[in-house]
Amino acid sequence: MRVAVPRTLITGAGFAGSVVARELADAGRKVHLIDRRSHIAGNAFDEHDLHGVQIHRYGPHIFHTNSERVWTYLSRFTEWHPYEHRVRGVVNGKHYPFPINRDTLNQLYGLDLDEEGAAAFLDRVREPRDPVQSSEDVVLNSVGRDLYEKFFLNYTRKQWGVEPSELKAGVAARIPVRTNTDDRYFTDTFQAMPLHGYTKMFENMLDHPNITVELGVEFSEVRQRAGFGHVVYTGPIDAYFDYRFGRLPYRSLRFEHEHLPGVEQFQPVGTVNYPNDHAYTRITEFKHLKGQQHSGTSIVREYPQAEGDPYYPIPNDENEALFKQYQALAEVEPGVSFVGRLAEYRYYNMDQVVGAALVAAQRLLGQLAPQI
Ligand SMILES: Cc1cc2nc3c(=O)[nH]c(=O)nc-3n(C[C@H](O)[C@H](O)[C@H](O)COP(=O)(O)OP(=O)(O)OC[C@H]3O[C@@H](n4cnc5c(N)ncnc54)[C@H](O)[C@@H]3O)c2cc1C
């Protein structure tokens, strides 16, 4: 006799939920994937705006990874447009390469340093810190006070709403300092944008007879329904447990999108950071990301804020301790797996979420009752 195996309910159609859904589906499992938003792809969602320019609704998402496994996996669902992201930082009205490299130093201070000279310069201006615990320690320790104040201090205050001294070292450690003239934002082996966009890539990933997708619905609503077995949850972990220990702090953003008709190019590179001016942190011009040709251009300004959709977990000791309390509950929650940036309260990039989701799916497939 065939016994119907209950479908797995997956909450969140971002990278975490969609990769787990596809892995389970490929292994013969039936899954139902839901999202409270009206679209798939989570924060990576992209679309054409009213003027026909491809934009990212939730801010610029640049794909980069050193993981061949993740690259190969996603390449099943998309072709790629080669793209290396470049960023400039505006200080006193002038644009400088960012992350800081030799050209930044030479242009900022009117110098003519070679690679050795740049290393010696940084060695002279740095303020050694031991131990290196906060983001402030990281930056002062590598580039000293002047560069810290010009490029990092106010940007961090805007972006995170706290002083760099209150943020864990890992946040600033993500940004390198270079003595060569490499002005790419990332140096990963694989750097590219999905040729037809992230949303199309997700559509291909979810195009499987074992996957059903339901949008615009809440987890709490769908969970009441009969017929589901295991649950994979990729939303905020504190929300799952009804904020029992209090709210985990997240940093949110307001995105101000604008189309500029008749302006072919607004800025020289994909993203320009404004560490010291304006309420927004940065402006991204989307046409750079895919080399799209258009007589106008579309940009987005990012305004950090405390309230709103949870975008960035705020990594510090207090929040980590609170997360650990929720994690302890999650570990003993029967029949539920917690995966992804919000469920794991980790400052994950897209490729890291894909990697974590592949591991989670493997583990889950080992645990689920065999399908008859
Ligand atoms: C502004 C910004 C820029 C970024 N830029 C980059 C970048 O350049 N490169 C990079 O690698 N990474 C970038 N990231 C990180 C990237 O967005 C994440 O790594 C990735 O989106 C995480 O995927 P996820 O599936 O864990 O979460 P999400 O994409 O957030 O998906 C979770 C989904 O769950 C849904 N959900 C939550 N709770 C419920 C519920 N109760 N009921 C129903 N649905 C629910 C949400 O609506 C959401 O769609 C950026 C992030 C932000 C915010």
The ligand as an SDF file (V2000), in Angstrom:
LIG
                    3D

 53 58  0  0  0  0  0  0  0  0999 V2000
   20.4580   46.0870    0.9520 C   0  0  0  0  0  0  0  0  0  0  0  0
   21.0800   44.7210    0.8640 C   0  0  0  0  0  0  0  0  0  0  0  0
   22.0840   44.5200   -0.0460 C   0  0  0  0  0  0  0  0  0  0  0  0
   22.6880   43.2530   -0.1450 C   0  0  0  0  0  0  0  0  0  0  0  0
   23.6700   43.0910   -1.0570 N   0  0  0  0  0  0  0  0  0  0  0  0
   24.2540   41.8970   -1.1970 C   0  0  0  0  0  0  0  0  0  0  0  0
   25.2710   41.7110   -2.1780 C   0  0  0  0  0  0  0  0  0  0  0  0
   25.6350   42.6410   -2.9060 O   0  0  0  0  0  0  0  0  0  0  0  0
   25.8400   40.4780   -2.3040 N   0  0  0  0  0  0  0  0  0  0  0  0
   25.4510   39.4260   -1.4970 C   0  0  0  0  0  0  0  0  0  0  0  0
   26.0000   38.3150   -1.6720 O   0  0  0  0  0  0  0  0  0  0  0  0
   24.4850   39.5700   -0.5530 N   0  0  0  0  0  0  0  0  0  0  0  0
   23.8780   40.7790   -0.3880 C   0  0  0  0  0  0  0  0  0  0  0  0
   22.8850   40.9430    0.5500 N   0  0  0  0  0  0  0  0  0  0  0  0
   22.4980   39.7960    1.3800 C   0  0  0  0  0  0  0  0  0  0  0  0
   21.4050   38.9510    0.7230 C   0  0  0  0  0  0  0  0  0  0  0  0
   20.2460   39.7380    0.5670 O   0  0  0  0  0  0  0  0  0  0  0  0
   21.0950   37.7620    1.6390 C   0  0  0  0  0  0  0  0  0  0  0  0
   22.2510   37.0000    1.8520 O   0  0  0  0  0  0  0  0  0  0  0  0
   20.0210   36.8340    1.0810 C   0  0  0  0  0  0  0  0  0  0  0  0
   18.9520   37.5280    0.5040 O   0  0  0  0  0  0  0  0  0  0  0  0
   19.5080   35.9820    2.2140 C   0  0  0  0  0  0  0  0  0  0  0  0
   18.5820   35.0440    1.7290 O   0  0  0  0  0  0  0  0  0  0  0  0
   17.5340   34.4140    2.7510 P   0  0  0  0  0  0  0  0  0  0  0  0
   16.7410   33.4420    1.9730 O   0  0  0  0  0  0  0  0  0  0  0  0
   18.2270   33.9520    3.9830 O   0  0  0  0  0  0  0  0  0  0  0  0
   16.6360   35.6510    3.2370 O   0  0  0  0  0  0  0  0  0  0  0  0
   15.6110   36.6050    2.4630 P   0  0  0  0  0  0  0  0  0  0  0  0
   16.0840   36.9270    1.0910 O   0  0  0  0  0  0  0  0  0  0  0  0
   15.3640   37.7350    3.4070 O   0  0  0  0  0  0  0  0  0  0  0  0
   14.2930   35.7140    2.3380 O   0  0  0  0  0  0  0  0  0  0  0  0
   13.4770   35.4110    3.4410 C   0  0  0  0  0  0  0  0  0  0  0  0
   12.0300   35.4470    2.9560 C   0  0  0  0  0  0  0  0  0  0  0  0
   11.1890   34.9480    4.0080 O   0  0  0  0  0  0  0  0  0  0  0  0
    9.9720   35.6450    3.9540 C   0  0  0  0  0  0  0  0  0  0  0  0
    9.3280   35.5420    5.2720 N   0  0  0  0  0  0  0  0  0  0  0  0
    9.8670   35.8820    6.4590 C   0  0  0  0  0  0  0  0  0  0  0  0
    8.9940   35.6340    7.4510 N   0  0  0  0  0  0  0  0  0  0  0  0
    7.8770   35.1180    6.8800 C   0  0  0  0  0  0  0  0  0  0  0  0
    6.6180   34.6660    7.3970 C   0  0  0  0  0  0  0  0  0  0  0  0
    6.3350   34.6880    8.7040 N   0  0  0  0  0  0  0  0  0  0  0  0
    5.6810   34.2100    6.5200 N   0  0  0  0  0  0  0  0  0  0  0  0
    5.9480   34.1850    5.1740 C   0  0  0  0  0  0  0  0  0  0  0  0
    7.1280   34.6000    4.6450 N   0  0  0  0  0  0  0  0  0  0  0  0
    8.0820   35.0550    5.4770 C   0  0  0  0  0  0  0  0  0  0  0  0
   10.3820   37.0640    3.6030 C   0  0  0  0  0  0  0  0  0  0  0  0
    9.2940   37.7830    3.0120 O   0  0  0  0  0  0  0  0  0  0  0  0
   11.5380   36.8450    2.6370 C   0  0  0  0  0  0  0  0  0  0  0  0
   11.1410   36.9300    1.2700 O   0  0  0  0  0  0  0  0  0  0  0  0
   22.2810   42.1970    0.7040 C   0  0  0  0  0  0  0  0  0  0  0  0
   21.2520   42.4030    1.6290 C   0  0  0  0  0  0  0  0  0  0  0  0
   20.6540   43.6490    1.7150 C   0  0  0  0  0  0  0  0  0  0  0  0
   19.5690   43.8610    2.7160 C   0  0  0  0  0  0  0  0  0  0  0  0
  1  2  1  0
  2  3  1  0
  2 52  2  0
  3  4  2  0
  4  5  1  0
  4 50  1  0
  5  6  2  0
  6  7  1  0
  6 13  1  0
  7  8  2  0
  7  9  1  0
  9 10  1  0
 10 11  2  0
 10 12  1  0
 12 13  2  0
 13 14  1  0
 14 15  1  0
 14 50  1  0
 15 16  1  0
 16 17  1  0
 16 18  1  0
 18 19  1  0
 18 20  1  0
 20 21  1  0
 20 22  1  0
 22 23  1  0
 23 24  1  0
 24 25  2  0
 24 26  1  0
 24 27  1  0
 27 28  1  0
 28 29  2  0
 28 30  1  0
 28 31  1  0
 31 32  1  0
 32 33  1  0
 33 34  1  0
 33 48  1  0
 34 35  1  0
 35 36  1  0
 35 46  1  0
 36 37  1  0
 36 45  1  0
 37 38  2  0
 38 39  1  0
 39 40  1  0
 39 45  2  0
 40 41  1  0
 40 42  2  0
 42 43  1  0
 43 44  2  0
 44 45  1  0
 46 47  1  0
 46 48  1  0
 48 49  1  0
 50 51  2  0
 51 52  1  0
 52 53  1  0
M  END
$$$$
